[in-house]
Amino acid sequence: MTDAISPLQLRLLKMVASHHPDVAREHLLKAGATEADVAWLERHDLVRETGPGRLHLSHMGRQVLKRIT
C-alpha cells in the first residue's frame, strides 16, 4: 500500500516548487512543517538536499505536482 500525501505535505511541496526552489529546511519548519513531514518528502524522493540544509524539488516531486494539479 502506498502512503498518501497529507495536505500539509502537499503545501510544502508546492512551496518548494514555486516560491523557494532552493529553500532552507529551517524555512519549511518555520512555515508549520514538522521534521517528520520534511523527512517523509525526502524518503519518498519528492525533495532532495542540495547542500547543508537546502532542499529542492526532485523529478519525482515535479511529476506528483503535475498529476495532482
Order of alpha helices (4+ residues) and beta strands (2+ residues): alpha-beta-alpha-alpha-beta-beta-alpha
